[in-house]
Amino acid sequence: MEPALENKPLKQWTDQERIHAVKRIFNTISPHYDLLNRIMSARRDVSWRRFVVKRLPEDAKTILDVATGTGDLAIEIAASRDRKVFGADFVENMMRLAIEKTNDRNLSEKISYTAADALHLPFPDNTFDAATVAFGIRNMPDRLAAIKEMKRVVRPQGKILVLEMTFPRNLRLRRFFTWYLNNVIPFVGGLISGNKSAYTYLPDSIQDFLHPDDLTDLFDRAGLKSVKAFPLTFGLTYLHEGYVS
């Protein structure tokens, strides 16, 4: 992370500072990203992504995975049935790993990757049957604009699904999770990746993120219909979904 940002509260970062920091952090930690996700979520992240796939409409044939990262969700979607998946991300090293993993699983004919900013997707209106984003929207400076941009590229009656970590509502669990975020994650993340500051940003980004009800409100404000929110693993993670009218 840039030295100027290390002592600056996340809430005070400008949009450009956040964009540059996210690129730098995820380019740096990409070799260890998957391993640390498994360790720090006790492999629950695997089941969370599978729930996203389960909630996709059965007739959805073309799926856009925004902030695709190392491609875990895109690969899960493509492996589930006969679908064409398009992964988009602006972090080069993460997407390079996604391409390698896709080739290793012989899914390159079903998944394509594009370098793209979530706020400016390079696709025409009404292109996809559904759009997903997993653990990415909290890193975006304008979450409402990101949802609206996904809505733009999804066809009418298509579905948008957003998976993101948040704070559990149970007070005791919230206290434990706060301690875990602020102590265990920076220590383990720093030990494995050699970049403690990156794993200080990640807990901060979760603590700075919206309450699930506020994300539901963003879905409503974006004009999505039949909005639902599903708490997963005691509310540590939520899946929000809505339909394009």
Biotite code that builds the C-alpha atoms (Angstrom):
import biotite.structure as struc

atoms = struc.array([
    struc.Atom([0.000, 0.000, 0.000], chain_id="A", res_id=1, res_name="MET", atom_name="CA", element="C"),
    struc.Atom([1.160, 3.542, -0.691], chain_id="A", res_id=2, res_name="GLU", atom_name="CA", element="C"),
    struc.Atom([2.893, 5.037, 2.400], chain_id="A", res_id=3, res_name="PRO", atom_name="CA", element="C"),
    struc.Atom([0.622, 8.097, 2.262], chain_id="A", res_id=4, res_name="ALA", atom_name="CA", element="C"),
    struc.Atom([-2.439, 5.874, 2.782], chain_id="A", res_id=5, res_name="LEU", atom_name="CA", element="C"),
    struc.Atom([-1.147, 3.606, 5.543], chain_id="A", res_id=6, res_name="GLU", atom_name="CA", element="C"),
    struc.Atom([-2.153, 6.019, 8.309], chain_id="A", res_id=7, res_name="ASN", atom_name="CA", element="C"),
    struc.Atom([-5.145, 7.530, 6.522], chain_id="A", res_id=8, res_name="LYS", atom_name="CA", element="C"),
    struc.Atom([-8.566, 6.105, 7.512], chain_id="A", res_id=9, res_name="PRO", atom_name="CA", element="C"),
    struc.Atom([-10.248, 4.254, 4.663], chain_id="A", res_id=10, res_name="LEU", atom_name="CA", element="C"),
    struc.Atom([-13.317, 6.501, 4.878], chain_id="A", res_id=11, res_name="LYS", atom_name="CA", element="C"),
    struc.Atom([-11.096, 9.470, 4.002], chain_id="A", res_id=12, res_name="GLN", atom_name="CA", element="C"),
    struc.Atom([-9.622, 7.953, 0.842], chain_id="A", res_id=13, res_name="TRP", atom_name="CA", element="C"),
    struc.Atom([-10.602, 9.626, -2.406], chain_id="A", res_id=14, res_name="THR", atom_name="CA", element="C"),
    struc.Atom([-12.091, 7.516, -5.183], chain_id="A", res_id=15, res_name="ASP", atom_name="CA", element="C"),
    struc.Atom([-8.831, 7.649, -7.137], chain_id="A", res_id=16, res_name="GLN", atom_name="CA", element="C"),
    struc.Atom([-6.782, 6.705, -4.069], chain_id="A", res_id=17, res_name="GLU", atom_name="CA", element="C"),
    struc.Atom([-9.018, 3.691, -3.534], chain_id="A", res_id=18, res_name="ARG", atom_name="CA", element="C"),
    struc.Atom([-8.817, 2.588, -7.165], chain_id="A", res_id=19, res_name="ILE", atom_name="CA", element="C"),
    struc.Atom([-5.011, 2.830, -7.253], chain_id="A", res_id=20, res_name="HIS", atom_name="CA", element="C"),
    struc.Atom([-4.657, 1.118, -3.864], chain_id="A", res_id=21, res_name="ALA", atom_name="CA", element="C"),
    struc.Atom([-6.934, -1.772, -4.854], chain_id="A", res_id=22, res_name="VAL", atom_name="CA", element="C"),
    struc.Atom([-4.958, -2.366, -8.057], chain_id="A", res_id=23, res_name="LYS", atom_name="CA", element="C"),
    struc.Atom([-1.654, -2.261, -6.224], chain_id="A", res_id=24, res_name="ARG", atom_name="CA", element="C"),
    struc.Atom([-2.777, -4.467, -3.322], chain_id="A", res_id=25, res_name="ILE", atom_name="CA", element="C"),
    struc.Atom([-4.387, -7.209, -5.400], chain_id="A", res_id=26, res_name="PHE", atom_name="CA", element="C"),
    struc.Atom([-1.592, -7.255, -7.972], chain_id="A", res_id=27, res_name="ASN", atom_name="CA", element="C"),
    struc.Atom([0.811, -7.814, -5.063], chain_id="A", res_id=28, res_name="THR", atom_name="CA", element="C"),
    struc.Atom([-1.087, -10.509, -3.149], chain_id="A", res_id=29, res_name="ILE", atom_name="CA", element="C"),
    struc.Atom([-2.440, -12.422, -6.157], chain_id="A", res_id=30, res_name="SER", atom_name="CA", element="C"),
    struc.Atom([-0.080, -15.454, -5.782], chain_id="A", res_id=31, res_name="PRO", atom_name="CA", element="C"),
    struc.Atom([-1.416, -16.098, -2.263], chain_id="A", res_id=32, res_name="HIS", atom_name="CA", element="C"),
    struc.Atom([-4.988, -14.872, -2.689], chain_id="A", res_id=33, res_name="TYR", atom_name="CA", element="C"),
    struc.Atom([-6.752, -18.229, -3.137], chain_id="A", res_id=34, res_name="ASP", atom_name="CA", element="C"),
    struc.Atom([-4.861, -19.955, -0.325], chain_id="A", res_id=35, res_name="LEU", atom_name="CA", element="C"),
    struc.Atom([-5.543, -17.151, 2.125], chain_id="A", res_id=36, res_name="LEU", atom_name="CA", element="C"),
    struc.Atom([-9.226, -17.058, 1.173], chain_id="A", res_id=37, res_name="ASN", atom_name="CA", element="C"),
    struc.Atom([-9.515, -20.738, 2.054], chain_id="A", res_id=38, res_name="ARG", atom_name="CA", element="C"),
    struc.Atom([-7.621, -20.375, 5.320], chain_id="A", res_id=39, res_name="ILE", atom_name="CA", element="C"),
    struc.Atom([-9.346, -17.230, 6.555], chain_id="A", res_id=40, res_name="MET", atom_name="CA", element="C"),
    struc.Atom([-12.867, -18.395, 5.690], chain_id="A", res_id=41, res_name="SER", atom_name="CA", element="C"),
    struc.Atom([-12.251, -21.994, 6.809], chain_id="A", res_id=42, res_name="ALA", atom_name="CA", element="C"),
    struc.Atom([-13.141, -22.924, 3.210], chain_id="A", res_id=43, res_name="ARG", atom_name="CA", element="C"),
    struc.Atom([-16.626, -21.444, 3.600], chain_id="A", res_id=44, res_name="ARG", atom_name="CA", element="C"),
    struc.Atom([-15.929, -19.228, 0.578], chain_id="A", res_id=45, res_name="ASP", atom_name="CA", element="C"),
    struc.Atom([-16.282, -22.336, -1.602], chain_id="A", res_id=46, res_name="VAL", atom_name="CA", element="C"),
    struc.Atom([-19.818, -23.050, -0.380], chain_id="A", res_id=47, res_name="SER", atom_name="CA", element="C"),
    struc.Atom([-20.754, -19.354, -0.613], chain_id="A", res_id=48, res_name="TRP", atom_name="CA", element="C"),
    struc.Atom([-19.842, -19.292, -4.307], chain_id="A", res_id=49, res_name="ARG", atom_name="CA", element="C"),
    struc.Atom([-21.744, -22.500, -4.920], chain_id="A", res_id=50, res_name="ARG", atom_name="CA", element="C"),
    struc.Atom([-24.820, -20.870, -3.428], chain_id="A", res_id=51, res_name="PHE", atom_name="CA", element="C"),
    struc.Atom([-24.462, -18.055, -5.963], chain_id="A", res_id=52, res_name="VAL", atom_name="CA", element="C"),
    struc.Atom([-24.396, -20.631, -8.768], chain_id="A", res_id=53, res_name="VAL", atom_name="CA", element="C"),
    struc.Atom([-27.463, -22.326, -7.302], chain_id="A", res_id=54, res_name="LYS", atom_name="CA", element="C"),
    struc.Atom([-29.358, -19.007, -7.380], chain_id="A", res_id=55, res_name="ARG", atom_name="CA", element="C"),
    struc.Atom([-28.630, -18.349, -11.056], chain_id="A", res_id=56, res_name="LEU", atom_name="CA", element="C"),
    struc.Atom([-31.660, -18.867, -13.313], chain_id="A", res_id=57, res_name="PRO", atom_name="CA", element="C"),
    struc.Atom([-31.516, -22.268, -14.985], chain_id="A", res_id=58, res_name="GLU", atom_name="CA", element="C"),
    struc.Atom([-32.092, -20.691, -18.396], chain_id="A", res_id=59, res_name="ASP", atom_name="CA", element="C"),
    struc.Atom([-29.250, -18.163, -17.984], chain_id="A", res_id=60, res_name="ALA", atom_name="CA", element="C"),
    struc.Atom([-26.770, -19.067, -20.723], chain_id="A", res_id=61, res_name="LYS", atom_name="CA", element="C"),
    struc.Atom([-24.479, -16.007, -20.760], chain_id="A", res_id=62, res_name="THR", atom_name="CA", element="C"),
    struc.Atom([-23.095, -14.760, -17.443], chain_id="A", res_id=63, res_name="ILE", atom_name="CA", element="C"),
    struc.Atom([-20.878, -11.765, -16.690], chain_id="A", res_id=64, res_name="LEU", atom_name="CA", element="C"),
    struc.Atom([-18.680, -12.134, -13.603], chain_id="A", res_id=65, res_name="ASP", atom_name="CA", element="C"),
    struc.Atom([-17.558, -8.657, -12.539], chain_id="A", res_id=66, res_name="VAL", atom_name="CA", element="C"),
    struc.Atom([-14.362, -8.255, -10.467], chain_id="A", res_id=67, res_name="ALA", atom_name="CA", element="C"),
    struc.Atom([-13.680, -11.871, -11.356], chain_id="A", res_id=68, res_name="THR", atom_name="CA", element="C"),
    struc.Atom([-10.300, -11.892, -9.592], chain_id="A", res_id=69, res_name="GLY", atom_name="CA", element="C"),
    struc.Atom([-8.637, -15.291, -9.870], chain_id="A", res_id=70, res_name="THR", atom_name="CA", element="C"),
    struc.Atom([-11.734, -16.686, -11.552], chain_id="A", res_id=71, res_name="GLY", atom_name="CA", element="C"),
    struc.Atom([-13.131, -18.873, -8.770], chain_id="A", res_id=72, res_name="ASP", atom_name="CA", element="C"),
    struc.Atom([-16.761, -17.894, -9.330], chain_id="A", res_id=73, res_name="LEU", atom_name="CA", element="C"),
    struc.Atom([-16.468, -17.810, -13.128], chain_id="A", res_id=74, res_name="ALA", atom_name="CA", element="C"),
    struc.Atom([-15.034, -21.334, -13.075], chain_id="A", res_id=75, res_name="ILE", atom_name="CA", element="C"),
    struc.Atom([-17.734, -22.563, -10.686], chain_id="A", res_id=76, res_name="GLU", atom_name="CA", element="C"),
    struc.Atom([-20.448, -21.148, -12.961], chain_id="A", res_id=77, res_name="ILE", atom_name="CA", element="C"),
    struc.Atom([-18.938, -22.581, -16.148], chain_id="A", res_id=78, res_name="ALA", atom_name="CA", element="C"),
    struc.Atom([-18.488, -26.018, -14.597], chain_id="A", res_id=79, res_name="ALA", atom_name="CA", element="C"),
    struc.Atom([-22.099, -26.178, -13.388], chain_id="A", res_id=80, res_name="SER", atom_name="CA", element="C"),
    struc.Atom([-23.854, -26.517, -16.765], chain_id="A", res_id=81, res_name="ARG", atom_name="CA", element="C"),
    struc.Atom([-23.697, -25.459, -20.419], chain_id="A", res_id=82, res_name="ASP", atom_name="CA", element="C"),
    struc.Atom([-23.011, -21.740, -19.993], chain_id="A", res_id=83, res_name="ARG", atom_name="CA", element="C"),
    struc.Atom([-20.754, -19.097, -21.468], chain_id="A", res_id=84, res_name="LYS", atom_name="CA", element="C"),
    struc.Atom([-19.056, -16.950, -18.828], chain_id="A", res_id=85, res_name="VAL", atom_name="CA", element="C"),
    struc.Atom([-17.291, -13.627, -19.285], chain_id="A", res_id=86, res_name="PHE", atom_name="CA", element="C"),
    struc.Atom([-14.951, -12.551, -16.479], chain_id="A", res_id=87, res_name="GLY", atom_name="CA", element="C"),
    struc.Atom([-14.009, -8.883, -16.127], chain_id="A", res_id=88, res_name="ALA", atom_name="CA", element="C"),
    struc.Atom([-11.368, -7.359, -13.851], chain_id="A", res_id=89, res_name="ASP", atom_name="CA", element="C"),
    struc.Atom([-8.861, -4.515, -13.891], chain_id="A", res_id=90, res_name="PHE", atom_name="CA", element="C"),
    struc.Atom([-6.170, -6.251, -11.801], chain_id="A", res_id=91, res_name="VAL", atom_name="CA", element="C"),
    struc.Atom([-3.782, -7.820, -14.300], chain_id="A", res_id=92, res_name="GLU", atom_name="CA", element="C"),
    struc.Atom([-2.073, -10.356, -12.037], chain_id="A", res_id=93, res_name="ASN", atom_name="CA", element="C"),
    struc.Atom([-5.354, -11.676, -10.663], chain_id="A", res_id=94, res_name="MET", atom_name="CA", element="C"),
    struc.Atom([-6.778, -12.181, -14.143], chain_id="A", res_id=95, res_name="MET", atom_name="CA", element="C"),
    struc.Atom([-3.576, -13.862, -15.302], chain_id="A", res_id=96, res_name="ARG", atom_name="CA", element="C"),
    struc.Atom([-4.108, -16.475, -12.587], chain_id="A", res_id=97, res_name="LEU", atom_name="CA", element="C"),
    struc.Atom([-7.766, -16.806, -13.599], chain_id="A", res_id=98, res_name="ALA", atom_name="CA", element="C"),
    struc.Atom([-6.716, -17.641, -17.158], chain_id="A", res_id=99, res_name="ILE", atom_name="CA", element="C"),
    struc.Atom([-4.190, -20.222, -15.929], chain_id="A", res_id=100, res_name="GLU", atom_name="CA", element="C"),
    struc.Atom([-6.779, -21.891, -13.683], chain_id="A", res_id=101, res_name="LYS", atom_name="CA", element="C"),
    struc.Atom([-9.345, -21.889, -16.486], chain_id="A", res_id=102, res_name="THR", atom_name="CA", element="C"),
    struc.Atom([-6.888, -23.579, -18.861], chain_id="A", res_id=103, res_name="ASN", atom_name="CA", element="C"),
    struc.Atom([-5.938, -26.137, -16.199], chain_id="A", res_id=104, res_name="ASP", atom_name="CA", element="C"),
    struc.Atom([-9.613, -27.112, -15.879], chain_id="A", res_id=105, res_name="ARG", atom_name="CA", element="C"),
    struc.Atom([-10.120, -27.283, -19.658], chain_id="A", res_id=106, res_name="ASN", atom_name="CA", element="C"),
    struc.Atom([-12.769, -24.550, -19.508], chain_id="A", res_id=107, res_name="LEU", atom_name="CA", element="C"),
    struc.Atom([-11.177, -22.050, -21.880], chain_id="A", res_id=108, res_name="SER", atom_name="CA", element="C"),
    struc.Atom([-13.943, -22.594, -24.459], chain_id="A", res_id=109, res_name="GLU", atom_name="CA", element="C"),
    struc.Atom([-16.576, -21.658, -21.868], chain_id="A", res_id=110, res_name="LYS", atom_name="CA", element="C"),
    struc.Atom([-14.875, -18.697, -20.140], chain_id="A", res_id=111, res_name="ILE", atom_name="CA", element="C"),
    struc.Atom([-13.461, -15.516, -21.669], chain_id="A", res_id=112, res_name="SER", atom_name="CA", element="C"),
    struc.Atom([-11.666, -12.783, -19.716], chain_id="A", res_id=113, res_name="TYR", atom_name="CA", element="C"),
    struc.Atom([-11.617, -9.055, -20.376], chain_id="A", res_id=114, res_name="THR", atom_name="CA", element="C"),
    struc.Atom([-9.611, -6.291, -18.691], chain_id="A", res_id=115, res_name="ALA", atom_name="CA", element="C"),
    struc.Atom([-12.313, -3.889, -17.545], chain_id="A", res_id=116, res_name="ALA", atom_name="CA", element="C"),
    struc.Atom([-13.341, -1.446, -14.835], chain_id="A", res_id=117, res_name="ASP", atom_name="CA", element="C"),
    struc.Atom([-16.627, -2.406, -13.165], chain_id="A", res_id=118, res_name="ALA", atom_name="CA", element="C"),
    struc.Atom([-17.871, 1.168, -13.525], chain_id="A", res_id=119, res_name="LEU", atom_name="CA", element="C"),
    struc.Atom([-17.213, 1.237, -17.287], chain_id="A", res_id=120, res_name="HIS", atom_name="CA", element="C"),
    struc.Atom([-17.938, -2.209, -18.700], chain_id="A", res_id=121, res_name="LEU", atom_name="CA", element="C"),
    struc.Atom([-17.004, -2.621, -22.396], chain_id="A", res_id=122, res_name="PRO", atom_name="CA", element="C"),
    struc.Atom([-20.209, -4.400, -23.372], chain_id="A", res_id=123, res_name="PHE", atom_name="CA", element="C"),
    struc.Atom([-23.360, -3.237, -25.181], chain_id="A", res_id=124, res_name="PRO", atom_name="CA", element="C"),
    struc.Atom([-26.673, -2.863, -23.369], chain_id="A", res_id=125, res_name="ASP", atom_name="CA", element="C"),
    struc.Atom([-28.718, -6.031, -22.783], chain_id="A", res_id=126, res_name="ASN", atom_name="CA", element="C"),
    struc.Atom([-25.847, -8.438, -23.492], chain_id="A", res_id=127, res_name="THR", atom_name="CA", element="C"),
    struc.Atom([-26.029, -10.995, -20.659], chain_id="A", res_id=128, res_name="PHE", atom_name="CA", element="C"),
    struc.Atom([-28.645, -13.164, -18.974], chain_id="A", res_id=129, res_name="ASP", atom_name="CA", element="C"),
    struc.Atom([-27.123, -12.507, -15.538], chain_id="A", res_id=130, res_name="ALA", atom_name="CA", element="C"),
    struc.Atom([-24.257, -10.702, -13.812], chain_id="A", res_id=131, res_name="ALA", atom_name="CA", element="C"),
    struc.Atom([-22.417, -11.656, -10.638], chain_id="A", res_id=132, res_name="THR", atom_name="CA", element="C"),
    struc.Atom([-19.789, -10.163, -8.368], chain_id="A", res_id=133, res_name="VAL", atom_name="CA", element="C"),
    struc.Atom([-18.208, -11.980, -5.409], chain_id="A", res_id=134, res_name="ALA", atom_name="CA", element="C"),
    struc.Atom([-16.216, -10.141, -2.747], chain_id="A", res_id=135, res_name="PHE", atom_name="CA", element="C"),
    struc.Atom([-15.564, -7.245, -5.086], chain_id="A", res_id=136, res_name="GLY", atom_name="CA", element="C"),
    struc.Atom([-18.210, -4.587, -4.670], chain_id="A", res_id=137, res_name="ILE", atom_name="CA", element="C"),
    struc.Atom([-16.849, -3.364, -1.337], chain_id="A", res_id=138, res_name="ARG", atom_name="CA", element="C"),
    struc.Atom([-13.643, -2.339, -3.151], chain_id="A", res_id=139, res_name="ASN", atom_name="CA", element="C"),
    struc.Atom([-15.542, -0.151, -5.613], chain_id="A", res_id=140, res_name="MET", atom_name="CA", element="C"),
    struc.Atom([-15.747, 3.581, -4.845], chain_id="A", res_id=141, res_name="PRO", atom_name="CA", element="C"),
    struc.Atom([-19.305, 3.954, -6.206], chain_id="A", res_id=142, res_name="ASP", atom_name="CA", element="C"),
    struc.Atom([-21.345, 0.851, -5.432], chain_id="A", res_id=143, res_name="ARG", atom_name="CA", element="C"),
    struc.Atom([-24.607, 2.233, -6.811], chain_id="A", res_id=144, res_name="LEU", atom_name="CA", element="C"),
    struc.Atom([-22.947, 3.074, -10.132], chain_id="A", res_id=145, res_name="ALA", atom_name="CA", element="C"),
    struc.Atom([-21.487, -0.453, -10.257], chain_id="A", res_id=146, res_name="ALA", atom_name="CA", element="C"),
    struc.Atom([-24.919, -2.031, -9.770], chain_id="A", res_id=147, res_name="ILE", atom_name="CA", element="C"),
    struc.Atom([-26.428, 0.257, -12.408], chain_id="A", res_id=148, res_name="LYS", atom_name="CA", element="C"),
    struc.Atom([-23.648, -0.665, -14.835], chain_id="A", res_id=149, res_name="GLU", atom_name="CA", element="C"),
    struc.Atom([-24.336, -4.368, -14.320], chain_id="A", res_id=150, res_name="MET", atom_name="CA", element="C"),
    struc.Atom([-28.026, -3.658, -14.828], chain_id="A", res_id=151, res_name="LYS", atom_name="CA", element="C"),
    struc.Atom([-27.220, -1.896, -18.110], chain_id="A", res_id=152, res_name="ARG", atom_name="CA", element="C"),
    struc.Atom([-25.510, -4.924, -19.623], chain_id="A", res_id=153, res_name="VAL", atom_name="CA", element="C"),
    struc.Atom([-28.066, -7.477, -18.389], chain_id="A", res_id=154, res_name="VAL", atom_name="CA", element="C"),
    struc.Atom([-31.152, -8.205, -20.464], chain_id="A", res_id=155, res_name="ARG", atom_name="CA", element="C"),
    struc.Atom([-34.679, -7.488, -19.183], chain_id="A", res_id=156, res_name="PRO", atom_name="CA", element="C"),
    struc.Atom([-35.792, -10.251, -16.784], chain_id="A", res_id=157, res_name="GLN", atom_name="CA", element="C"),
    struc.Atom([-32.120, -11.044, -16.186], chain_id="A", res_id=158, res_name="GLY", atom_name="CA", element="C"),
    struc.Atom([-30.643, -11.357, -12.712], chain_id="A", res_id=159, res_name="LYS", atom_name="CA", element="C"),
    struc.Atom([-27.899, -9.584, -10.750], chain_id="A", res_id=160, res_name="ILE", atom_name="CA", element="C"),
    struc.Atom([-26.243, -11.328, -7.789], chain_id="A", res_id=161, res_name="LEU", atom_name="CA", element="C"),
    struc.Atom([-23.783, -9.746, -5.346], chain_id="A", res_id=162, res_name="VAL", atom_name="CA", element="C"),
    struc.Atom([-21.920, -11.824, -2.744], chain_id="A", res_id=163, res_name="LEU", atom_name="CA", element="C"),
    struc.Atom([-20.100, -9.878, -0.054], chain_id="A", res_id=164, res_name="GLU", atom_name="CA", element="C"),
    struc.Atom([-18.784, -10.198, 3.484], chain_id="A", res_id=165, res_name="MET", atom_name="CA", element="C"),
    struc.Atom([-20.360, -8.111, 6.214], chain_id="A", res_id=166, res_name="THR", atom_name="CA", element="C"),
    struc.Atom([-20.787, -8.006, 9.974], chain_id="A", res_id=167, res_name="PHE", atom_name="CA", element="C"),
    struc.Atom([-23.049, -10.548, 11.691], chain_id="A", res_id=168, res_name="PRO", atom_name="CA", element="C"),
    struc.Atom([-25.987, -9.100, 13.607], chain_id="A", res_id=169, res_name="ARG", atom_name="CA", element="C"),
    struc.Atom([-25.403, -11.289, 16.664], chain_id="A", res_id=170, res_name="ASN", atom_name="CA", element="C"),
    struc.Atom([-23.464, -9.114, 19.128], chain_id="A", res_id=171, res_name="LEU", atom_name="CA", element="C"),
    struc.Atom([-21.162, -11.859, 20.471], chain_id="A", res_id=172, res_name="ARG", atom_name="CA", element="C"),
    struc.Atom([-20.338, -13.102, 17.003], chain_id="A", res_id=173, res_name="LEU", atom_name="CA", element="C"),
    struc.Atom([-19.785, -9.527, 15.866], chain_id="A", res_id=174, res_name="ARG", atom_name="CA", element="C"),
    struc.Atom([-17.265, -8.958, 18.668], chain_id="A", res_id=175, res_name="ARG", atom_name="CA", element="C"),
    struc.Atom([-15.389, -12.138, 17.798], chain_id="A", res_id=176, res_name="PHE", atom_name="CA", element="C"),
    struc.Atom([-15.431, -11.299, 14.091], chain_id="A", res_id=177, res_name="PHE", atom_name="CA", element="C"),
    struc.Atom([-14.095, -7.801, 14.798], chain_id="A", res_id=178, res_name="THR", atom_name="CA", element="C"),
    struc.Atom([-11.230, -9.276, 16.825], chain_id="A", res_id=179, res_name="TRP", atom_name="CA", element="C"),
    struc.Atom([-10.573, -11.875, 14.110], chain_id="A", res_id=180, res_name="TYR", atom_name="CA", element="C"),
    struc.Atom([-10.523, -9.253, 11.349], chain_id="A", res_id=181, res_name="LEU", atom_name="CA", element="C"),
    struc.Atom([-8.226, -6.873, 13.182], chain_id="A", res_id=182, res_name="ASN", atom_name="CA", element="C"),
    struc.Atom([-5.783, -9.399, 14.629], chain_id="A", res_id=183, res_name="ASN", atom_name="CA", element="C"),
    struc.Atom([-5.794, -12.817, 12.956], chain_id="A", res_id=184, res_name="VAL", atom_name="CA", element="C"),
    struc.Atom([-6.214, -11.762, 9.318], chain_id="A", res_id=185, res_name="ILE", atom_name="CA", element="C"),
    struc.Atom([-3.382, -9.168, 9.275], chain_id="A", res_id=186, res_name="PRO", atom_name="CA", element="C"),
    struc.Atom([-1.069, -11.586, 11.097], chain_id="A", res_id=187, res_name="PHE", atom_name="CA", element="C"),
    struc.Atom([-1.781, -14.676, 8.966], chain_id="A", res_id=188, res_name="VAL", atom_name="CA", element="C"),
    struc.Atom([-2.062, -12.685, 5.746], chain_id="A", res_id=189, res_name="GLY", atom_name="CA", element="C"),
    struc.Atom([1.179, -10.860, 6.416], chain_id="A", res_id=190, res_name="GLY", atom_name="CA", element="C"),
    struc.Atom([2.972, -14.064, 7.388], chain_id="A", res_id=191, res_name="LEU", atom_name="CA", element="C"),
    struc.Atom([2.010, -15.924, 4.204], chain_id="A", res_id=192, res_name="ILE", atom_name="CA", element="C"),
    struc.Atom([2.020, -13.081, 1.679], chain_id="A", res_id=193, res_name="SER", atom_name="CA", element="C"),
    struc.Atom([4.756, -10.914, 3.174], chain_id="A", res_id=194, res_name="GLY", atom_name="CA", element="C"),
    struc.Atom([2.428, -7.922, 2.833], chain_id="A", res_id=195, res_name="ASN", atom_name="CA", element="C"),
    struc.Atom([0.795, -7.095, 6.167], chain_id="A", res_id=196, res_name="LYS", atom_name="CA", element="C"),
    struc.Atom([-0.499, -3.711, 4.980], chain_id="A", res_id=197, res_name="SER", atom_name="CA", element="C"),
    struc.Atom([-2.597, -5.420, 2.293], chain_id="A", res_id=198, res_name="ALA", atom_name="CA", element="C"),
    struc.Atom([-4.201, -7.610, 4.929], chain_id="A", res_id=199, res_name="TYR", atom_name="CA", element="C"),
    struc.Atom([-4.870, -4.549, 7.031], chain_id="A", res_id=200, res_name="THR", atom_name="CA", element="C"),
    struc.Atom([-6.780, -2.989, 4.133], chain_id="A", res_id=201, res_name="TYR", atom_name="CA", element="C"),
    struc.Atom([-8.943, -6.082, 3.598], chain_id="A", res_id=202, res_name="LEU", atom_name="CA", element="C"),
    struc.Atom([-10.393, -6.130, 7.153], chain_id="A", res_id=203, res_name="PRO", atom_name="CA", element="C"),
    struc.Atom([-10.833, -2.355, 6.999], chain_id="A", res_id=204, res_name="ASP", atom_name="CA", element="C"),
    struc.Atom([-12.763, -2.689, 3.738], chain_id="A", res_id=205, res_name="SER", atom_name="CA", element="C"),
    struc.Atom([-15.159, -5.186, 5.335], chain_id="A", res_id=206, res_name="ILE", atom_name="CA", element="C"),
    struc.Atom([-15.695, -2.997, 8.398], chain_id="A", res_id=207, res_name="GLN", atom_name="CA", element="C"),
    struc.Atom([-16.217, 0.041, 6.156], chain_id="A", res_id=208, res_name="ASP", atom_name="CA", element="C"),
    struc.Atom([-18.754, -1.731, 3.944], chain_id="A", res_id=209, res_name="PHE", atom_name="CA", element="C"),
    struc.Atom([-22.504, -1.210, 3.915], chain_id="A", res_id=210, res_name="LEU", atom_name="CA", element="C"),
    struc.Atom([-24.968, -2.865, 6.266], chain_id="A", res_id=211, res_name="HIS", atom_name="CA", element="C"),
    struc.Atom([-26.894, -5.567, 4.352], chain_id="A", res_id=212, res_name="PRO", atom_name="CA", element="C"),
    struc.Atom([-30.068, -3.458, 4.540], chain_id="A", res_id=213, res_name="ASP", atom_name="CA", element="C"),
    struc.Atom([-28.209, -0.558, 2.927], chain_id="A", res_id=214, res_name="ASP", atom_name="CA", element="C"),
    struc.Atom([-27.051, -2.782, 0.071], chain_id="A", res_id=215, res_name="LEU", atom_name="CA", element="C"),
    struc.Atom([-30.661, -3.879, -0.389], chain_id="A", res_id=216, res_name="THR", atom_name="CA", element="C"),
    struc.Atom([-31.546, -0.189, -0.623], chain_id="A", res_id=217, res_name="ASP", atom_name="CA", element="C"),
    struc.Atom([-28.918, 0.283, -3.361], chain_id="A", res_id=218, res_name="LEU", atom_name="CA", element="C"),
    struc.Atom([-30.506, -2.544, -5.341], chain_id="A", res_id=219, res_name="PHE", atom_name="CA", element="C"),
    struc.Atom([-33.859, -0.787, -5.002], chain_id="A", res_id=220, res_name="ASP", atom_name="CA", element="C"),
    struc.Atom([-32.385, 2.579, -5.993], chain_id="A", res_id=221, res_name="ARG", atom_name="CA", element="C"),
    struc.Atom([-30.774, 0.987, -9.043], chain_id="A", res_id=222, res_name="ALA", atom_name="CA", element="C"),
    struc.Atom([-34.239, -0.047, -10.176], chain_id="A", res_id=223, res_name="GLY", atom_name="CA", element="C"),
    struc.Atom([-33.910, -3.790, -9.608], chain_id="A", res_id=224, res_name="LEU", atom_name="CA", element="C"),
    struc.Atom([-37.045, -5.771, -8.796], chain_id="A", res_id=225, res_name="LYS", atom_name="CA", element="C"),
    struc.Atom([-37.877, -8.685, -6.473], chain_id="A", res_id=226, res_name="SER", atom_name="CA", element="C"),
    struc.Atom([-34.772, -7.927, -4.400], chain_id="A", res_id=227, res_name="VAL", atom_name="CA", element="C"),
    struc.Atom([-33.800, -10.572, -1.843], chain_id="A", res_id=228, res_name="LYS", atom_name="CA", element="C"),
    struc.Atom([-30.947, -10.904, 0.660], chain_id="A", res_id=229, res_name="ALA", atom_name="CA", element="C"),
    struc.Atom([-29.695, -14.247, 2.006], chain_id="A", res_id=230, res_name="PHE", atom_name="CA", element="C"),
    struc.Atom([-27.490, -14.377, 5.142], chain_id="A", res_id=231, res_name="PRO", atom_name="CA", element="C"),
    struc.Atom([-24.840, -17.100, 4.940], chain_id="A", res_id=232, res_name="LEU", atom_name="CA", element="C"),
    struc.Atom([-22.821, -18.629, 7.805], chain_id="A", res_id=233, res_name="THR", atom_name="CA", element="C"),
    struc.Atom([-24.508, -16.690, 10.627], chain_id="A", res_id=234, res_name="PHE", atom_name="CA", element="C"),
    struc.Atom([-24.556, -13.532, 8.548], chain_id="A", res_id=235, res_name="GLY", atom_name="CA", element="C"),
    struc.Atom([-20.797, -13.317, 7.958], chain_id="A", res_id=236, res_name="LEU", atom_name="CA", element="C"),
    struc.Atom([-21.615, -13.101, 4.260], chain_id="A", res_id=237, res_name="THR", atom_name="CA", element="C"),
    struc.Atom([-24.726, -12.027, 2.362], chain_id="A", res_id=238, res_name="TYR", atom_name="CA", element="C"),
    struc.Atom([-25.975, -12.780, -1.112], chain_id="A", res_id=239, res_name="LEU", atom_name="CA", element="C"),
    struc.Atom([-28.126, -10.017, -2.598], chain_id="A", res_id=240, res_name="HIS", atom_name="CA", element="C"),
    struc.Atom([-30.073, -10.626, -5.788], chain_id="A", res_id=241, res_name="GLU", atom_name="CA", element="C"),
    struc.Atom([-32.487, -8.683, -7.954], chain_id="A", res_id=242, res_name="GLY", atom_name="CA", element="C"),
    struc.Atom([-34.040, -8.742, -11.407], chain_id="A", res_id=243, res_name="TYR", atom_name="CA", element="C"),
    struc.Atom([-33.781, -6.285, -14.266], chain_id="A", res_id=244, res_name="VAL", atom_name="CA", element="C"),
    struc.Atom([-37.253, -5.076, -15.230], chain_id="A", res_id=245, res_name="SER", atom_name="CA", element="C"),
])
